[in-house]
Amino acid sequence: MCPDCQESLAQGEGEPFIVRTEKHRCLICQQQGTVRYLTYPLHSPHPVEMDLCSRHFQSLLARRLDRHAYHQMSRQLLTLGFSTRQVFLLHEAFYDEQGHSLQPVPEL
């Protein structure tokens, strides 16, 4: 899903996104039943794959992750050698260094 498609989905303008959940645990809350989110960090030829529960997947797309979730994702990315600045939906245009959301998608 390209950034434009992600944006239209988050704003409620895109086609509904229906995907079967997998029996993995969420990267953030450890809840079982996740959607696989795959992204290519800036300057990386290899993707990063994250398993997210529906709540955290929606929060990521809407740029509404809470501070705990943002920091959890940040720590996980650092263990892989990436910063949040390299991931489109986590970079500094959307979140400050403390994990506060700067530009959430408006509620519909």
N, C-alpha and C positions, 0 to 999 in steps of 0.2 A: 504494500500500500504506500503510495507516494505521499509526501507531506501535504500536497493539495487535497488529496482524498481524505487524509487523516483530519485535516481542518474542516472539510465539508461534513464529515461524519460527526465530529465533535460539536459542530454548530447545528446539527439536526437537519442539514440540507442534503446529505448524501443518502444513498440507498441504505436500508437497514443492513447491518453487519451481523450475520448469523454464522456461528462456528461452533462445532461440537467441542466441549471441554475435554481435557485429557486428565488422567489420574496422576498428576504431578502436584507438588506443593508450591504455593505462591512464594516468590522470592522475598516478599515483604512480610506477609502475615502467616505463612506456612499452612494456610487453608488448602485442603485438597480440592482439586477441580480447577484447572487453569486453562488459559489460552496462551499459546506460544506467541511471543512478540519478538520479531527478528528485525534488527536494525544494523546498518553499516555505519559505524562511527567515522567521523571525519578523518581522512588520511589513513584509513585502514582498509586493506583489501579483503579482510575477513569479517563476517557478521558477528554480532553478539546476539545471543538468544536468551530471552528471559521468559520464565513461566510466571504469569500473573493471574490472580483470581479476577473475576469479572469486575469487582469493585475497583481494584487497583488498575486494571486495564482501562476502564472508563475514566478514572481519575487522571491517568497519564495522558490520554488523548485530549481531555478537557483542560489540561494544565492546572489541575487542582489537587495534586498530591499534597498530603499533609507533610509537615516537617519531618516526622519520623520516617515516613515512606521515602521521601526524597533522600534523606541521609542513608537509609538502608540501601537504596539503589546506588547511591554514590560510593558507599563502601564496597559493594559487590563489584562495581566497575573498576575501582582502584585495584582490587585484587587481580583483575585481568589486564591491568596496565592502561586503562582508559580513564579520562576525566569526564565529568558531566558536560563539560563544554564541547565535547566531541559528539554528543548525542543530541539530535535535533530537538526533541521534546523536553530535554533537561537542561539545555544551555542557558547562558546568562541573560538572554532576552526574556526568558520565561520565569526564571527563579533567581533569587539573590543567593549569596554564599551561605546564608543561614537556612535556606530551603523555603523561604516565603514566596508564594506565588505572586508574580508581578503582572502577568497578563492572562488571567484565566479566561476561558471561553465564556461569554455571557450565558446565564441561565436562560433557558427557553420556557 
